[in-house]
Amino acid sequence: MKLAIIRERKNPPDRRVVFSPDACIVLLKEFPNLEIKIESSNVRVFTDDDYKKKGLHVTNDVSDCDVMLGVKEVPIDALIPNKKYFFFSHTIKKQPYNRDLLRAILSKNIELYDHEVITNKKGNRTVAFGRYAGIVGAYNGFRTYGLKYNLFDLPKAESLKSQVELIEKLNLIKVKLPNIKIVLTGKGRVSNGAKEMLEGMQLREVDSNTFLNKNFNESVFVQIDVLDYNKRKDGKKMDKYDFYNNPKDYVSNFMQFAKVANYYISGHFFGSGSPFLFTREDLKATDFNIKVVADVSCDIDGPVACTIRSSTIADPIYGYDVFTEREVDFKSTTAIAVMAVDNLPCELPRDASIGFGKMFAKYVIPAFFNKDKDGFLKRAQITKNGKLTKEFLYLQDYVKK
C-alpha cells in the first residue's frame, strides 16, 4: 500500500501533520508492505529536510499513492479522483460551507474517511486533537487573565515549541497570580488536557463542596462533570447516563460555581438538547463573579453565553459587555474577557502532530493490513463508489440541497 502525507493547502495555513518523520520510520519497520511518500510543503511544522534526513521520499507528485493523509479540508481543485482520503471534512454536521466539497468527493469517486468519526465499537473517538486544545486553551486563559488585569504579559502559545515550555512560562508568572478560583468543566480529552496545565503549575485541586464553601490563600481549581453543574427539574438523583439520555429533564446548576469562581475553562462536550451552562441574563446577575472565560469548546451563541463569536490565533481575546450584550474592549470593567479560538491545537503543532500520529498509527494503519477486523475504517468511511455509506445517508439532502 502506498500512503501519502499530503500538503496542507487550506488558508490560514495549518502546520500540523498526521505523521512526524520518526513516526513514519516506525510504521515502515512495522509494516514491510507499506510505502510512504511525503508531499513537499513549506508550512509543515516538520520540514522537508526533516523527512529527507530520515531517508523518506519527499516529492511534489503523490498521484501514484493509494491513501492520502491530511489534517484540514482539501481544496476541491486539489482532490485526485479515485483515491482514499483522510482529513477533517467538516461535513457530518451539514456545514453549509463544505457542501460543495462533499459533492466533489462523490463526483470524483473518492473514498472519504473523516478523522472526526474514527471511533471504537462503543462510539468513542480514538483519534483526536482535543487534548492539545485543552492544553493551549488553559494557557491562553491565563494569558488573558494577565492582560485583563495588567498583571503579566505571557508570550503567545504559538511562539513556544512545546507543552513543557508553556508550563515553564506559567510557573514564572504564578507568583503574580492572585488567589483565584478556577472552574473547569468536562472529564474528556479537552478538559484533561487543560487539567495537565493546572497540575503542571502545581495548583491545588479541591472537590466541589470545598470549592463552593471555602476561601483560600492560594489559587485552587475544581474539575466538574455534568451532574455537578446540572440537576433534574424534579429533584431526583440520577446517574450521568440519565442526563445523556434525557437532557431536557435537566436545568443548569452552574451559577453556584459562577458566584465564587474567577476564571472558567470550558472543556465539556455540549450535546443537543442539553441546558445552557449560563445565559445572557445570568451574566447580568450582580453575583456572577467570573471575569475570564477560556471557551475551548467554542459553541457560538450556545451554552457559554458570552461566547458570541470564535476568535483567532492572531487576535484571540475579545470582551463581552454583560449589559449591552455586545462586544467591547476586554479590559472594560463591565466586560468578561473571552478567549474562544476554535483551532487551538494549531498553536502547538509539533506536540499535537506527534500525539495525533501515535493514535492514528495504533488504531487506523493496522486496519489496512488486518482486513479492518475492528471496524475502524468502516465506521469512519463517509463515501464509497460515488455514494454515501449507509451510516451517512442522512447527508443525502445536504448534498442535494
C-alpha positions as CSV (number, residue, x, y, z in Angstrom):
1,M,0.0,0.0,0.0
2,K,1.3,3.5,-0.9
3,L,0.4,6.2,1.6
4,A,0.9,9.9,1.0
5,I,1.4,12.6,3.7
6,I,-0.3,15.4,1.7
7,R,0.5,19.2,1.8
8,E,-2.0,21.3,3.8
9,R,-3.5,23.8,1.4
10,K,-6.2,25.5,3.4
11,N,-5.9,29.1,4.5
12,P,-4.9,30.2,7.0
13,P,-2.1,27.6,6.8
14,D,-2.2,24.7,9.3
15,R,1.3,23.5,10.3
16,R,0.1,20.1,11.7
17,V,0.6,16.8,10.0
18,V,-0.6,13.2,10.6
19,F,2.8,11.6,10.9
20,S,6.2,13.1,12.0
21,P,9.4,11.8,10.4
22,D,10.0,9.4,13.4
23,A,6.5,8.1,13.2
24,C,6.9,7.3,9.5
25,I,10.1,5.3,10.2
26,V,8.4,3.3,13.0
27,L,5.5,2.4,10.6
28,L,7.8,1.3,7.8
29,K,9.5,-1.1,10.1
30,E,6.3,-2.5,11.5
31,F,4.6,-2.8,8.1
32,P,7.1,-4.0,5.4
33,N,4.4,-3.8,2.7
34,L,3.8,-0.1,3.4
35,E,5.3,2.7,1.3
36,I,5.2,6.3,2.4
37,K,5.7,9.5,0.3
38,I,5.8,13.0,1.7
39,E,4.3,15.7,-0.4
40,S,6.7,18.7,-0.3
41,S,5.4,21.6,2.0
42,N,6.9,24.9,3.2
43,V,4.4,25.4,6.0
44,R,4.5,22.0,7.8
45,V,6.0,22.0,11.3
46,F,8.4,19.3,10.2
47,T,10.3,20.5,7.2
48,D,11.1,18.6,4.0
49,D,14.6,18.3,5.2
50,D,13.4,16.7,8.5
51,Y,11.8,13.9,6.4
52,K,14.8,13.6,4.0
53,K,17.2,13.2,6.8
54,K,15.3,10.1,7.9
55,G,15.6,8.7,4.3
56,L,12.0,9.4,3.5
57,H,10.8,10.2,-0.1
58,V,9.8,13.9,-0.4
59,T,8.2,14.8,-3.7
60,N,5.8,17.1,-5.4
61,D,3.9,14.3,-7.1
62,V,2.0,11.8,-4.9
63,S,-0.6,10.9,-7.5
64,D,0.5,7.2,-7.6
65,C,-0.4,6.7,-3.9
66,D,-3.5,4.9,-2.7
67,V,-4.2,6.7,0.5
68,M,-3.9,10.4,1.1
69,L,-3.4,11.6,4.7
70,G,-4.2,15.2,5.6
71,V,-5.5,17.3,8.5
72,K,-7.7,20.0,7.2
73,E,-10.1,20.0,4.2
74,V,-8.5,19.5,0.8
75,P,-9.5,22.2,-1.7
76,I,-11.7,20.8,-4.5
77,D,-9.2,21.5,-7.3
78,A,-6.5,19.6,-5.4
79,L,-8.6,16.4,-5.0
80,I,-7.3,13.4,-7.0
81,P,-10.1,11.2,-8.3
82,N,-10.4,7.5,-7.2
83,K,-8.3,7.8,-4.1
84,K,-8.8,7.2,-0.4
85,Y,-8.6,10.4,1.7
86,F,-8.4,11.0,5.4
87,F,-9.0,14.5,6.8
88,F,-11.4,16.6,8.9
89,S,-14.0,17.3,6.3
90,H,-16.4,19.3,8.5
91,T,-19.4,17.9,6.6
92,I,-21.0,15.5,9.0
93,K,-23.0,18.3,10.8
94,K,-24.1,19.5,7.4
95,Q,-21.9,22.6,7.4
96,P,-23.1,24.7,4.5
97,Y,-19.6,26.0,3.6
98,N,-18.4,22.4,2.8
99,R,-21.4,21.2,0.8
100,D,-19.6,21.6,-2.5
101,L,-16.6,19.8,-1.1
102,L,-18.7,16.7,-0.3
103,R,-20.3,16.9,-3.7
104,A,-16.9,17.0,-5.4
105,I,-15.7,14.0,-3.4
106,L,-18.7,12.0,-4.6
107,S,-18.4,13.1,-8.2
108,K,-14.7,12.2,-8.2
109,N,-15.4,8.7,-6.8
110,I,-13.2,9.4,-3.7
111,E,-13.4,7.3,-0.6
112,L,-13.6,9.8,2.3
113,Y,-12.7,8.8,5.8
114,D,-13.2,11.5,8.4
115,H,-10.9,11.8,11.4
116,E,-13.8,13.0,13.4
117,V,-15.6,9.7,13.2
118,I,-12.7,7.3,13.8
119,T,-14.3,5.6,16.7
120,N,-14.2,2.3,18.7
121,K,-17.1,-0.1,18.9
122,K,-18.7,2.0,21.7
123,G,-18.7,5.0,19.5
124,N,-15.9,6.8,21.4
125,R,-13.4,8.8,19.3
126,T,-9.9,7.3,19.2
127,V,-8.0,9.8,17.1
128,A,-8.3,13.5,18.0
129,F,-6.5,16.7,18.8
130,G,-8.7,17.5,21.8
131,R,-6.0,17.1,24.4
132,Y,-3.9,19.8,22.8
133,A,-6.9,22.2,22.5
134,G,-7.2,21.9,26.3
135,I,-3.5,22.4,26.9
136,V,-3.3,25.6,24.7
137,G,-6.7,26.8,25.9
138,A,-5.8,26.7,29.6
139,Y,-2.5,28.6,28.8
140,N,-4.3,31.2,26.7
141,G,-6.8,31.7,29.5
142,F,-4.1,32.6,32.0
143,R,-2.6,34.9,29.4
144,T,-6.0,36.5,29.1
145,Y,-6.2,36.9,32.8
146,G,-2.8,38.6,33.0
147,L,-3.7,41.1,30.2
148,K,-7.1,41.9,31.5
149,Y,-5.8,43.0,34.9
150,N,-2.3,44.2,33.7
151,L,-0.6,41.6,35.9
152,F,1.7,39.9,33.4
153,D,2.1,39.5,29.7
154,L,2.7,35.9,28.6
155,P,4.0,35.2,25.1
156,K,1.6,33.7,22.7
157,A,1.5,29.9,22.7
158,E,2.3,29.8,19.0
159,S,5.7,31.3,19.8
160,L,6.6,28.4,22.1
161,K,7.7,25.0,21.0
162,S,6.1,22.6,23.4
163,Q,3.8,21.9,26.3
164,V,6.9,21.9,28.5
165,E,7.7,25.5,27.5
166,L,4.1,26.6,28.1
167,I,4.2,25.2,31.7
168,E,7.5,26.8,32.3
169,K,6.1,30.2,31.3
170,L,3.1,29.7,33.6
171,N,5.2,28.8,36.5
172,L,7.2,32.1,36.0
173,I,4.0,34.2,36.4
174,K,2.4,32.1,39.2
175,V,3.8,34.5,41.9
176,K,1.9,37.3,40.2
177,L,-1.3,35.4,40.1
178,P,-3.9,36.4,42.8
179,N,-5.6,33.7,44.9
180,I,-8.2,32.9,42.3
181,K,-10.6,30.1,41.9
182,I,-10.7,28.2,38.6
183,V,-13.6,26.1,37.5
184,L,-13.0,23.5,34.7
185,T,-16.0,21.7,33.0
186,G,-15.7,18.3,31.5
187,K,-13.9,15.0,32.0
188,G,-12.8,14.1,28.5
189,R,-9.7,14.7,26.4
190,V,-10.1,18.5,26.2
191,S,-10.7,19.0,29.9
192,N,-8.0,16.6,30.9
193,G,-5.6,18.5,28.6
194,A,-6.4,21.7,30.5
195,K,-6.0,19.9,33.8
196,E,-2.5,18.9,32.8
197,M,-1.6,22.6,32.7
198,L,-3.1,23.3,36.1
199,E,-1.3,20.4,37.6
200,G,1.9,21.5,35.8
201,M,1.6,24.8,37.7
202,Q,1.1,22.7,40.9
203,L,-2.2,24.4,41.6
204,R,-4.2,22.7,44.3
205,E,-7.3,20.7,43.2
206,V,-10.3,20.7,45.5
207,D,-13.7,19.0,45.4
208,S,-16.9,20.8,44.6
209,N,-18.1,21.3,48.1
210,T,-14.8,22.7,49.2
211,F,-14.6,24.9,46.2
212,L,-18.0,26.4,46.8
213,N,-17.8,26.9,50.5
214,K,-14.2,27.8,51.5
215,N,-11.8,30.6,50.9
216,F,-8.1,30.0,50.2
217,N,-4.8,31.8,50.5
218,E,-3.7,30.2,47.2
219,S,-5.1,29.6,43.7
220,V,-7.2,26.4,43.5
221,F,-9.2,24.6,40.8
222,V,-12.1,22.2,40.6
223,Q,-12.9,19.9,37.7
224,I,-16.6,19.2,37.4
225,D,-18.7,16.9,35.3
226,V,-22.3,17.1,34.0
227,L,-24.1,16.2,37.3
228,D,-22.1,18.8,39.2
229,Y,-23.4,21.6,37.1
230,N,-26.8,20.2,36.0
231,K,-29.8,19.0,38.1
232,R,-33.0,17.3,37.3
233,K,-36.1,19.5,37.3
234,D,-37.9,17.1,39.5
235,G,-35.1,16.9,42.0
236,K,-34.4,13.2,41.6
237,K,-30.8,12.0,41.9
238,M,-29.9,10.0,38.8
239,D,-26.7,8.9,37.1
240,K,-25.0,10.8,34.2
241,Y,-26.4,8.4,31.6
242,D,-29.9,9.6,32.5
243,F,-28.6,13.1,31.7
244,Y,-27.2,12.0,28.4
245,N,-30.5,10.2,27.5
246,N,-32.9,12.8,28.9
247,P,-31.1,16.2,28.8
248,K,-34.4,18.1,28.6
249,D,-35.3,16.9,32.1
250,Y,-32.4,18.9,33.5
251,V,-31.6,22.6,34.2
252,S,-28.2,24.2,34.8
253,N,-26.8,24.5,38.3
254,F,-23.7,26.2,37.2
255,M,-24.5,29.5,38.8
256,Q,-23.4,28.2,42.2
257,F,-19.8,27.9,40.7
258,A,-20.1,31.2,38.8
259,K,-20.7,33.1,42.1
260,V,-17.3,32.0,43.6
261,A,-15.1,31.4,40.6
262,N,-12.8,34.0,38.9
263,Y,-11.7,32.1,35.8
264,Y,-13.6,29.5,33.8
265,I,-12.2,26.9,31.4
266,S,-14.9,25.3,29.1
267,G,-13.7,21.8,28.2
268,H,-17.0,19.9,28.1
269,F,-18.9,18.4,25.3
270,F,-22.3,20.0,24.7
271,G,-25.0,17.7,23.5
272,S,-28.1,18.6,21.6
273,G,-30.9,19.4,24.0
274,S,-28.7,20.0,27.0
275,P,-29.3,23.1,29.1
276,F,-27.0,26.1,28.7
277,L,-24.5,26.5,31.5
278,F,-25.4,30.1,31.8
279,T,-27.5,32.6,29.8
280,R,-27.1,36.2,29.0
281,E,-29.5,37.0,31.8
282,D,-27.3,35.0,34.2
283,L,-24.4,37.1,33.2
284,K,-26.2,40.3,34.3
285,A,-26.6,39.0,37.9
286,T,-24.6,41.1,40.4
287,D,-23.1,37.9,41.9
288,F,-21.8,36.5,38.6
289,N,-18.2,36.6,39.6
290,I,-16.3,35.0,36.6
291,K,-14.4,37.7,34.6
292,V,-12.2,35.5,32.3
293,V,-13.5,32.7,30.1
294,A,-11.3,30.3,28.1
295,D,-14.0,28.7,26.0
296,V,-12.1,25.8,24.5
297,S,-15.3,24.1,23.4
298,C,-16.3,27.2,21.5
299,D,-20.0,26.7,20.7
300,I,-21.2,30.1,19.4
301,D,-24.3,31.6,21.0
302,G,-24.5,28.4,22.9
303,P,-24.1,27.1,26.5
304,V,-21.4,29.7,27.4
305,A,-23.5,32.8,26.7
306,C,-20.6,35.3,26.5
307,T,-19.1,33.4,23.5
308,I,-20.7,35.4,20.7
309,R,-18.1,34.5,18.1
310,S,-15.0,32.5,17.7
311,S,-11.7,34.4,17.9
312,T,-8.4,33.8,16.0
313,I,-4.8,32.9,16.9
314,A,-3.8,36.4,15.7
315,D,-6.5,38.2,17.8
316,P,-7.6,35.7,20.5
317,I,-9.4,37.8,23.1
318,Y,-12.5,40.0,23.0
319,G,-14.7,41.5,25.6
320,Y,-18.4,40.7,26.2
321,D,-20.4,43.5,27.9
322,V,-22.9,41.9,30.2
323,F,-25.3,44.8,30.0
324,T,-25.3,45.7,26.3
325,E,-24.7,42.1,25.2
326,R,-22.2,43.4,22.7
327,E,-18.5,43.0,22.0
328,V,-16.3,45.6,23.8
329,D,-12.7,46.1,24.9
330,F,-12.0,43.1,27.1
331,K,-10.4,45.3,29.7
332,S,-13.6,47.2,30.3
333,T,-14.9,46.9,33.9
334,T,-18.3,45.6,32.6
335,A,-16.7,43.1,30.2
336,I,-16.0,39.4,30.6
337,A,-12.7,38.6,28.8
338,V,-13.4,35.8,26.3
339,M,-10.7,33.6,24.7
340,A,-12.6,31.5,22.1
341,V,-10.0,30.4,19.5
342,D,-11.5,27.5,17.6
343,N,-8.3,25.9,16.3
344,L,-6.2,25.9,19.4
345,P,-4.1,22.8,18.5
346,C,-2.6,24.7,15.6
347,E,-0.7,26.8,18.2
348,L,1.2,23.7,19.4
349,P,1.7,21.9,16.0
350,R,4.7,19.7,16.9
351,D,3.3,18.2,20.1
352,A,-0.2,17.9,18.5
353,S,1.1,16.1,15.4
354,I,3.2,13.6,17.4
355,G,0.3,12.8,19.7
356,F,-2.2,12.5,16.8
357,G,0.2,10.3,14.9
358,K,0.5,7.9,17.7
359,M,-3.2,7.4,17.9
360,F,-3.6,7.1,14.1
361,A,-0.8,4.5,14.0
362,K,-2.3,2.5,16.8
363,Y,-5.9,2.4,15.5
364,V,-6.1,3.1,11.8
365,I,-2.9,1.9,10.0
366,P,-3.3,-1.8,11.2
367,A,-6.8,-1.8,9.8
368,F,-5.4,-1.7,6.3
369,F,-3.4,-4.9,6.9
370,N,-5.9,-6.9,9.1
371,K,-8.9,-6.6,6.9
372,D,-10.3,-3.9,9.3
373,K,-11.2,-6.6,11.8
374,D,-12.2,-4.0,14.4
375,G,-14.2,-1.8,12.1
376,F,-12.2,1.4,12.4
377,L,-12.2,2.1,8.6
378,K,-15.8,1.1,8.1
379,R,-17.1,3.5,10.9
380,A,-15.1,6.4,9.6
381,Q,-16.0,5.9,5.9
382,I,-18.4,8.6,4.6
383,T,-18.3,7.8,0.8
384,K,-17.7,4.8,-1.4
385,N,-18.3,4.2,-5.1
386,G,-19.6,7.7,-5.6
387,K,-22.3,7.3,-2.9
388,L,-22.7,8.0,0.8
389,T,-22.2,5.0,3.0
390,K,-25.1,3.6,5.0
391,E,-24.2,5.4,8.2
392,F,-24.1,8.7,6.5
393,L,-27.1,8.6,4.3
394,Y,-28.6,11.3,6.4
395,L,-26.3,13.7,4.4
396,Q,-28.2,13.0,1.2
397,D,-30.5,16.0,1.4
398,Y,-27.5,18.1,2.4
399,V,-25.7,17.1,-0.8
400,K,-28.7,17.7,-3.0
401,K,-29.9,20.9,-1.4
